[in-house]
Amino acid sequence: MSLQISIFRDLPCIHRRDMKGLRKKIENLRVSVLPDFYFDRIISLPSLNHFFMRTRKKAASGGGNLRGFLQTEVKGGNATNLAFALASLSVKTNLYCIGDELTQAALSKHPPTCDVRIIPGRPAYTAALEFPFNGKLVNVMVSDVGDVSTFDGRQLNGRHMEGLRKSDCVALVNWSSNRKGNALARRVFNREGRPRLNFLDPADLEGAEERVKELVKNVIGKGLVDVLSLNENETRIIARLLSVRRLPQSYDAEDIVAVSGALSDRLRVIVDIHTPIGSATATTRGQFWQPASGRVAGFLTGAGDCWDAGDVVGHLLDFNPRYRLQFANVCAHLHLRRGSKPFPTLGEVTTFLGS
């Protein structure tokens, strides 16, 4: 794959006459997403030091209640966030997730264009701590992944598999939390039936390094993945494991573009990288960069999933790479600016692009 760097900073707007046609194309798409639903509690902290100082003081006094921390309880999980973000963009989605009766109740009110299919198992829980650190807002998630950790896909029945086969895209996310993630990928990523996009976002790779080797050899290396979506931290880990150009802690656009190209050359797939300063893609058309649509200190949890939703739509509709990156950036930006869910709608995204 011969790649050339192209950096674009100004793009033409999407005109009103194009928006109706765009909506119709998106409404005809069907995407299947799996495998996780989380009960998420978002806890906003003024600072990590402030939190630990108060925690230590309370513990020293024998324990008690720490009051005054803003909290939000939401439906979470990478697959659930991605499915709902796609549905908000008017894409028909199938969400396959591990859960129980509580999960069924929590997902009873889902977007009308999202078909929720619950696979019996112990649900997952996350407490996400959001706080400023080194000049930016970060989130650290404390998770119990439930039965997602051993989901190899054998629990999928014939109806589930038929839904996957009829999809334009199968998106497997949070691979890193699943010790059987490679077996699941081999089961749901296949080339039978109508052509479709196989999209993989592995999530936080720390602690899953040994399984990455099998992923590269027996899943990506077998041609089962079309697009690999990464954030900056995941990029650092997989670049180190594959001994390609590293992404420094303090990076710029050229660093991200160069690493995306190096990974794409090594893995022979499209590599998309999203970061707070912008996003890059390495495809057969070249390497492309698009700056973020604005820096917003907002609701971090779910922003990467929202970016993936825009990226999936762009791939399925064969957007020019720079338009695809811009579309995905705007999806994430509007989610951050909104401050909470629901995810941005197609109308909001196209209005922002057309402004």
VEXPANU-731394 format. One line per field, with one value per residue (C-alpha): residue number from 1; residue in one letter; x, y, z. Coordinates in steps of 0.5 Angstrom, whole numbers, plus 500, padded with zeros to 3 digits. Layout:
# residues N
pos <- (NUM,...);
code <- (A,...);
X <- (X,...);
Y <- (Y,...);
Z <- (Z,...);
//
This chain:
# residues 355
pos <- (1,2,3,4,5,6,7,8,9,10,11,12,13,14,15,16,17,18,19,20,21,22,23,24,25,26,27,28,29,30,31,32,33,34,35,36,37,38,39,40,41,42,43,44,45,46,47,48,49,50,51,52,53,54,55,56,57,58,59,60,61,62,63,64,65,66,67,68,69,70,71,72,73,74,75,76,77,78,79,80,81,82,83,84,85,86,87,88,89,90,91,92,93,94,95,96,97,98,99,100,101,102,103,104,105,106,107,108,109,110,111,112,113,114,115,116,117,118,119,120,121,122,123,124,125,126,127,128,129,130,131,132,133,134,135,136,137,138,139,140,141,142,143,144,145,146,147,148,149,150,151,152,153,154,155,156,157,158,159,160,161,162,163,164,165,166,167,168,169,170,171,172,173,174,175,176,177,178,179,180,181,182,183,184,185,186,187,188,189,190,191,192,193,194,195,196,197,198,199,200,201,202,203,204,205,206,207,208,209,210,211,212,213,214,215,216,217,218,219,220,221,222,223,224,225,226,227,228,229,230,231,232,233,234,235,236,237,238,239,240,241,242,243,244,245,246,247,248,249,250,251,252,253,254,255,256,257,258,259,260,261,262,263,264,265,266,267,268,269,270,271,272,273,274,275,276,277,278,279,280,281,282,283,284,285,286,287,288,289,290,291,292,293,294,295,296,297,298,299,300,301,302,303,304,305,306,307,308,309,310,311,312,313,314,315,316,317,318,319,320,321,322,323,324,325,326,327,328,329,330,331,332,333,334,335,336,337,338,339,340,341,342,343,344,345,346,347,348,349,350,351,352,353,354,355);
code <- (M,S,L,Q,I,S,I,F,R,D,L,P,C,I,H,R,R,D,M,K,G,L,R,K,K,I,E,N,L,R,V,S,V,L,P,D,F,Y,F,D,R,I,I,S,L,P,S,L,N,H,F,F,M,R,T,R,K,K,A,A,S,G,G,G,N,L,R,G,F,L,Q,T,E,V,K,G,G,N,A,T,N,L,A,F,A,L,A,S,L,S,V,K,T,N,L,Y,C,I,G,D,E,L,T,Q,A,A,L,S,K,H,P,P,T,C,D,V,R,I,I,P,G,R,P,A,Y,T,A,A,L,E,F,P,F,N,G,K,L,V,N,V,M,V,S,D,V,G,D,V,S,T,F,D,G,R,Q,L,N,G,R,H,M,E,G,L,R,K,S,D,C,V,A,L,V,N,W,S,S,N,R,K,G,N,A,L,A,R,R,V,F,N,R,E,G,R,P,R,L,N,F,L,D,P,A,D,L,E,G,A,E,E,R,V,K,E,L,V,K,N,V,I,G,K,G,L,V,D,V,L,S,L,N,E,N,E,T,R,I,I,A,R,L,L,S,V,R,R,L,P,Q,S,Y,D,A,E,D,I,V,A,V,S,G,A,L,S,D,R,L,R,V,I,V,D,I,H,T,P,I,G,S,A,T,A,T,T,R,G,Q,F,W,Q,P,A,S,G,R,V,A,G,F,L,T,G,A,G,D,C,W,D,A,G,D,V,V,G,H,L,L,D,F,N,P,R,Y,R,L,Q,F,A,N,V,C,A,H,L,H,L,R,R,G,S,K,P,F,P,T,L,G,E,V,T,T,F,L,G,S);
X <- (500,503,501,502,500,495,493,486,484,479,473,467,460,455,449,442,440,445,442,436,439,444,439,436,442,443,436,438,444,444,449,450,454,456,457,457,452,454,450,455,455,459,462,465,471,474,481,484,488,481,478,483,485,477,477,483,480,474,477,481,475,472,468,462,459,463,458,458,460,456,454,450,447,447,446,453,458,462,457,451,454,456,449,445,449,448,441,441,444,438,442,438,442,442,445,447,449,450,445,439,432,435,439,432,429,434,434,426,426,431,431,426,431,435,433,436,437,440,444,443,449,451,451,457,458,462,464,467,471,472,477,482,489,495,491,486,479,480,476,478,473,473,469,466,465,461,460,462,469,468,463,466,460,457,451,449,443,441,436,442,447,442,442,449,449,444,448,452,457,459,462,466,468,471,475,480,475,473,478,475,475,479,474,468,471,473,465,462,467,466,466,459,453,453,459,459,464,468,469,474,475,479,478,483,489,493,493,491,498,499,492,494,499,493,489,494,495,489,484,487,492,486,483,477,478,477,477,481,479,484,485,492,493,491,495,501,500,499,505,510,507,508,515,513,513,511,506,510,506,506,504,502,498,504,506,498,498,505,503,497,500,506,500,496,502,504,497,494,487,485,487,483,486,481,485,483,486,484,483,487,486,491,487,489,487,493,494,489,488,483,483,478,472,473,476,470,471,465,462,468,464,462,465,470,464,460,466,466,459,460,466,462,457,463,466,459,457,464,465,472,477,477,469,469,474,470,463,466,469,463,459,464,464,457,457,462,459,452,454,450,446,442,447,447,442,443,440,444,451,449,446,453,457,452,453);
Y <- (500,507,512,520,525,530,535,539,544,548,544,546,546,541,544,544,541,535,533,530,525,524,522,517,514,513,511,505,503,497,496,490,492,488,485,490,494,497,500,507,512,518,521,528,530,537,534,527,530,533,527,523,528,528,520,519,524,521,514,516,518,511,512,516,519,524,529,534,530,531,524,522,515,513,507,505,500,501,497,500,507,506,503,509,514,510,510,518,519,515,508,502,498,491,491,485,485,481,482,480,482,489,490,489,494,499,498,498,505,505,509,507,505,500,493,491,483,481,475,472,473,477,485,489,495,502,507,513,518,525,530,535,532,535,541,536,533,525,519,513,507,502,496,490,487,481,475,480,477,470,471,467,468,461,464,467,463,462,469,473,470,472,479,479,477,482,488,493,493,489,493,489,494,493,487,488,486,480,474,470,476,473,467,472,476,470,468,474,477,473,474,470,473,480,484,488,492,489,495,493,498,494,499,500,495,495,488,485,485,478,477,483,478,473,478,481,473,470,475,481,477,473,479,479,486,492,498,498,504,507,513,515,511,504,507,507,500,497,501,498,491,491,495,501,508,510,516,520,523,530,529,533,532,529,524,521,521,518,512,511,510,505,501,501,498,493,491,492,495,502,505,511,514,519,524,530,535,531,525,521,516,511,508,506,513,516,519,524,529,533,538,537,541,545,544,543,541,536,530,525,518,516,521,516,511,517,519,511,512,518,514,508,512,515,509,505,511,512,519,522,521,528,529,522,525,531,528,524,529,533,528,527,535,535,530,533,540,537,535,529,524,523,523,528,527,527,534,537,534,537,543,544,542,547,553);
Z <- (500,498,502,502,507,506,511,510,514,511,507,503,507,506,502,504,497,499,506,504,499,505,510,505,504,512,513,508,512,517,522,528,534,540,545,551,556,562,568,568,573,572,577,576,581,581,582,583,589,592,592,595,600,602,602,606,611,611,612,618,621,621,614,612,606,601,599,594,588,581,579,573,571,564,560,558,554,548,544,547,546,539,537,540,537,530,531,533,526,523,522,523,528,532,539,541,548,555,560,565,567,569,563,559,563,563,555,554,552,546,540,535,530,534,535,542,542,549,550,557,562,568,566,567,571,571,575,571,574,570,572,570,569,566,563,560,562,563,565,569,569,574,571,573,566,568,562,557,559,556,551,545,540,541,545,538,535,528,528,531,526,520,523,522,515,513,516,512,517,523,529,534,540,547,545,550,556,553,554,548,544,538,538,538,532,528,529,527,522,516,508,507,504,502,503,509,513,519,524,530,536,541,547,552,550,557,560,553,550,549,546,541,538,536,534,529,527,526,526,522,519,516,512,517,519,514,519,526,530,535,540,542,548,544,538,543,545,539,535,541,540,533,533,528,529,536,538,543,549,547,539,534,527,523,529,528,521,521,526,522,516,519,522,516,512,517,518,511,514,514,521,524,530,534,539,542,537,531,527,522,517,513,507,500,498,502,509,511,517,520,526,532,531,537,544,549,556,556,557,556,556,550,545,542,541,538,533,531,529,524,522,520,517,513,511,509,504,501,504,501,507,509,509,513,519,519,520,525,529,529,532,537,538,539,544,548,547,549,556,556,552,548,542,537,531,524,523,528,525,518,521,524,518,513,518);
//
